[in-house]
Amino acid sequence: MDSAHQCPSCGAPIAAGTAPCPRCGSLLAGARSVAVEPMRQEALLAFSLLESAGMHPVLTYQDDSGVPHPIDPEEPFMRGGGLIVPVTTTFAVYVPESEADESEKILEDARASQPEADA
């Protein structure tokens, strides 16, 4: 069974399209990462773009071991009780497996349409 048929949160094998995960309850079961960004603002941009295109994105942060955890895009993000988000926190956007290919194309097209930074 490949990673597309594993829960990205707990690693349990799952049937294609299953959500939430029957083992851990993660909303990310049956989903695939389409964007991984080092900054929350960049992940929010991808999230918003996909949402406006009619996709069903889920914004996540990845803990130190790389396990994704869904977060509310409307709420401020404060991981744990710290005063600032650790520099090493990575954010990702997941979509249902059935929307992954189209979502990747949307994000690729959006990147291609961005003007290049002045040299």
Backbone as a ProteinNet text record, in pm:
[ID]
protein_1_A
[PRIMARY]
MDSAHQCPSCGAPIAAGTAPCPRCGSLLAGARSVAVEPMRQEALLAFSLLESAGMHPVLTYQDDSGVPHPIDPEEPFMRGGGLIVPVTTTFAVYVPESEADESEKILEDARASQPEADA
[TERTIARY]
85.8	0	89.6	71.1	157.3	108.9	186.3	153.5	20.7	-27.2	-157.1	-269.4	-240.2	-339.3	-302.1	-234.5	-202.8	-248	-291.3	-324.9	-195.8	-191.8	-69.4	-42.7	-141.2	-122	-66.9	-125.4	-82.6	-18.5	-25.8	35.8	-46.1	-167	-250.7	-291.5	-294.3	-343.4	-492.9	-534.9	-676.4	-717.9	-844.4	-898.5	-897.4	-875.5	-873.4	-1002	-988.3	-1102.6	-1161.6	-1103	-1154.7	-1119.6	-1216.6	-1195	-1314.4	-1296	-1170.1	-1107.5	-984.6	-911.1	-984	-1008.9	-1077.3	-993.2	-860.5	-774.2	-755.4	-720.5	-689.6	-791.6	-881.7	-983.7	-938	-817.5	-765.1	-849.5	-874.6	-945.7	-859.6	-731.8	-640.9	-636.6	-701.8	-705.8	-771.7	-717.3	-771.4	-735.6	-639.6	-598.7	-452.1	-413.3	-274.1	-225	-101.2	-38.9	-13.6	-55.9	-32.4	56.6	82.2	171	234.4	364.8	437.4	516	493.2	553	619.5	729.2	796.8	728.4	639.3	570.9	419.6	353.3	207.4	139.1	188.1	125.6	126.3	235	242.9	145.9	134.5	39.2	-103.6	-129.8	-263.7	-299.1	-202.2	-226.5	-267.5	-195.2	-230.8	-368.1	-393.4	-523.1	-636	-619.8	-723.7	-746.8	-638.7	-650	-728.5	-696.5	-767	-912.4	-936.4	-1073.1	-1156.8	-1098.5	-1171.7	-1196.5	-1116.9	-1135	-1233.5	-1292.7	-1392.4	-1336.1	-1207.7	-1147.2	-1180	-1140.8	-1168.7	-1037.4	-958	-827.4	-836.8	-732.4	-717.2	-578	-570.8	-443.2	-388.5	-258.7	-196.6	-63.6	-18.7	121.5	181.7	310.7	379.3	462.4	446	524.5	668.4	751.2	893.9	922.5	830.2	850.1	789	729.9	672	526.9	463.2	323	236.8	144.1	59.2	-56.6	-91.8	-202.6	-290.3	-418.6	-506.4	-518.2	-522.1	-543.8	-648.4	-714.4	-816.7	-748.5	-771	-704.8	-749.3	-862.7	-915.5	-860.9	-803.5	-754.8	-605.1	-558.3	-413.5	-350.9	-232.8	-165.8	-59.3	-76.8	23.4	42.9	149.6	177.8	218.9	148.6	178.8	153.1	228.6	209.3	314.5	397.2	506.2	458.7	550	517.4	528.5	612.9	626.2	626.7	591.8	594.1	739.7	779.4	918.4	954.9	1077.7	1124.9	1115.2	1124.5	1124	984.3	879.4	744	718.9	671	634.8	484.2	428.1	284	257.4	144.4	109.3	-40.1	-76	-216.2	-246.5	-350.1	-396.2	-530.6	-556.1	-687.4	-726	-856.1	-894.6	-818.5	-783.4	-707.8	-771.4	-903.8	-973	-951.7	-910.1	-886.3	-737.9	-651.1	-508.1	-447	-472.8	-412.1	-456.1	-585.7	-636.5	-581.9	-572.7	-518.9	-373	-294.6	-154	-142.3	-229.8	-229.8	-266.3	-364.6	-405.3	-288.4	-220	-107.4	9.6	33.8	140.2	111	-13.9	-53.1	-39.6	-74.4	-63.6	82.4	170.2	312.6	368	324.2	373	327.2	212.5	160.9	217.8	294.2	355.6	469.7	477	590.7	719.2	825.7	953.9	1006.3	1075.8	1135.5	1242.1	1249.6	1352.1	1489.8	1577.2	1714.6	1797.2
-117.6	0	122.9	217.1	334.8	443.4	553.5	659.3	726.8	717.4	775.6	697.6	575.2	494.4	469.3	569.1	568.3	701.2	697	821.6	900.7	1027.6	1105.6	1143.7	1129.3	1162.7	1046.8	926.3	814.1	700.6	705.5	603.1	477.1	472.4	352.9	332.3	207.2	181	210.4	276.4	309.9	286.3	264.5	250.4	387.3	389	514.2	592.5	722.1	810.2	806.1	729.6	720.9	846.8	905.7	1019.2	1025.8	1050.3	1060.9	923.3	923.6	799.7	717.6	589.8	507.8	482.6	498.8	473.1	597.7	712.8	831.2	943.7	932	1034.6	1155.1	1150.3	1264.5	1295.3	1424.4	1469.5	1457.7	1430.8	1425.2	1287.7	1188.5	1056.3	1069.4	1003.5	1012.3	1142.4	1216.5	1344.9	1338.6	1432.6	1439	1582.5	1597.2	1729	1782.7	1906.8	1968.8	2091.9	2136.5	2251.3	2239.1	2257.3	2261.5	2391.4	2474.6	2607.6	2633.3	2707.3	2737.9	2848.1	2922.4	3032.5	3013.8	3044.8	3030.6	3114.8	3235.8	3324.4	3261.8	3193.7	3128.7	3011.8	2935	2824	2876.6	2987.2	3048.1	3095.6	3146.6	3189.4	3070.4	2958.8	2837.3	2786.9	2787.1	2744.5	2828.6	2960.5	3051.4	3034.2	3017.4	2998.5	2871.1	2762.8	2637.1	2645.1	2709.4	2724.2	2805.5	2912.1	2995	2920.9	2817.2	2736.3	2620.9	2615.9	2513.8	2384.2	2383	2265.8	2265.8	2162.3	2147.1	2132.4	2241	2233	2229.6	2172	2170.4	2225.2	2330.7	2389.9	2313.5	2284.3	2210.3	2273.2	2240	2263.4	2126.2	2115.4	1988.3	1998.3	1898.7	1899.4	1859.5	1853.9	1826.4	1693.3	1598.5	1468.8	1464.6	1576.4	1582.7	1541.1	1512.8	1474.1	1600.2	1600.6	1718	1723.1	1845.9	1868.1	1979.3	1950.9	2054.8	2174.7	2293.7	2416.9	2500	2586.6	2674.2	2792.5	2811.9	2922.5	3059.9	3066.5	3194.8	3234	3138.8	3163.2	3191.1	3276.3	3294.2	3160.3	3136.1	3008.4	3029.3	2964.1	2964.3	2819.5	2759.7	2620.6	2608.2	2525.1	2506	2633.9	2654.7	2771.3	2876.7	2860.7	2954.8	3091.2	3185.5	3321.9	3343.8	3265.8	3279	3140.3	3136.6	3012	2973.8	2850.5	2811.6	2829.1	2870.3	2895	2769.4	2653.7	2528.7	2476.8	2544.8	2499.4	2511.5	2402.4	2400.1	2387.1	2451	2446.1	2374.8	2308	2235.7	2248.3	2229.8	2230.3	2092.5	2030.9	1899.7	1916.2	1831.2	1824.5	1677.4	1648.5	1509.2	1453.4	1326.4	1261.2	1287.2	1288.7	1308.3	1448.6	1544.7	1681.8	1715.4	1621.9	1650.9	1691.1	1616.4	1648.8	1786	1813.9	1944.4	2056.8	2032.8	2133.7	2165.2	2060.9	2083.1	2165	2139.8	2216	2362.6	2387	2523.6	2598.3	2534.3	2599.1	2619.5	2524.2	2537.6	2654.8	2665.9	2777.1	2911.1	2914.4	3038.2	3080.3	2983.7	3015.8	3066.4	3006.2	3044.3	3184.9	3226.8	3358.9	3471.4	3436.6	3536.6	3604.5	3738.4	3804.4	3768.3	3749.8	3716.8	3837.3	3810.8	3919.1	3989.3	4120.1	4195.7	4153.9	4133.6	4090	4206.5
0	0	0	-94.2	-100.8	-5.5	2.7	98.7	68.2	-56	-88.3	-20.1	22.9	90.5	235.8	292.3	434.4	492.2	615.2	683.9	702.5	657.4	675.2	820.7	907	1047.8	1129.5	1111.5	1195.4	1116.2	983.4	900.6	883.1	938.8	926.4	780.9	733.9	598.5	593.1	485	470.1	325.8	305	170.3	102.3	-27.7	-103.6	-78.2	-54.4	-33.6	106.2	197.5	333.6	412.1	475.4	565.3	659.3	784.2	855.6	875.6	925	949.3	1055.7	1028.4	1128.3	1253.1	1243.5	1360	1446.9	1383.8	1465.2	1450.1	1352.2	1333.6	1253.6	1196.7	1121.9	998.9	978.8	859.7	734.2	751.3	637.4	571.3	630.9	569	432.2	333.5	198.5	130.3	187.3	131	91	5.5	-39.3	-28.1	12.1	21.7	-118.6	-143.3	-273.9	-262.5	-141.7	-120.2	17.8	23.7	150.1	148.9	249.3	252.9	387.6	387	513	593.4	528.9	597.8	590.2	699.2	705.3	598.3	574.2	476.3	336.5	301.7	170.6	161.8	269.4	271	266.6	336.7	333.1	192.2	119.4	-17.7	-103.8	-93.3	-167.7	-123.7	6.5	60.6	0	2.4	-47.3	-196.6	-271.1	-415.6	-447	-378.4	-402.2	-357.2	-246.1	-197.4	-296.6	-351.5	-447.9	-579	-606.1	-727.4	-704.4	-585.5	-556.9	-500.2	-467	-405.7	-256	-186.8	-44.1	32.8	38.3	103.4	255.4	316.4	461.9	490.7	571.8	610.9	730.9	728.5	837.8	876.9	996.4	1030.9	1052.4	1030.6	1051.4	1178	1265.8	1389.2	1358.7	1461.1	1443.1	1374.6	1384.6	1319.7	1179.9	1135.4	1001.3	992.3	1105.9	1106.4	1091.5	994.8	975.2	1075.1	1114.4	1206.8	1149.3	1121.8	1067.2	1161.9	1101.5	1177.7	1105.7	1179.7	1124.2	1056.1	925.5	856.2	904.9	971	1019.2	1156.1	1226.3	1362	1362.2	1454.2	1468.9	1506.7	1457.6	1486.7	1591.4	1704.9	1811.5	1850.9	1802.8	1833.4	1979	2051.2	2193.4	2270.9	2375.3	2459.3	2439.3	2334.8	2312.5	2268.8	2273.5	2234.5	2084.2	2017.7	1873.4	1810.3	1681.8	1608	1584.2	1614.8	1590.3	1443.2	1417.8	1282	1196.3	1257.5	1182.3	1149.3	1190.7	1161	1011.5	951.7	810.8	800.8	699.9	677.4	546	538.2	415.9	390.7	264.9	224.6	167.3	219.7	173.4	104.6	8.2	-56.9	-67.5	-84.7	-107.4	-227.6	-220.8	-328	-465.1	-471.9	-600	-657.9	-575.1	-620.9	-634.9	-600.9	-592.7	-726.7	-832.3	-961.5	-1012.1	-1002.3	-1047.1	-958.3	-828.4	-736.7	-767.8	-794.1	-829.5	-957.5	-1053.7	-1179.3	-1152.7	-1068.7	-1034.1	-970.9	-875.7	-809.2	-905	-992.5	-1092.7	-1186.4	-1231.9	-1319.2	-1247.8	-1120.2	-1042.6	-1028.5	-1002.7	-992.4	-1124.9	-1235.2	-1367.7	-1406.2	-1352.3	-1388	-1301.9	-1197	-1110.3	-1184.3	-1178.5	-1241	-1166.8	-1243.1	-1182.6	-1106.5	-998.2	-919.3	-1002.7	-987.1	-1060.4	-1013	-1108.8	-1073.7	-1028.7
[MASK]
+++++++++++++++++++++++++++++++++++++++++++++++++++++++++++++++++++++++++++++++++++++++++++++++++++++++++++++++++++++++

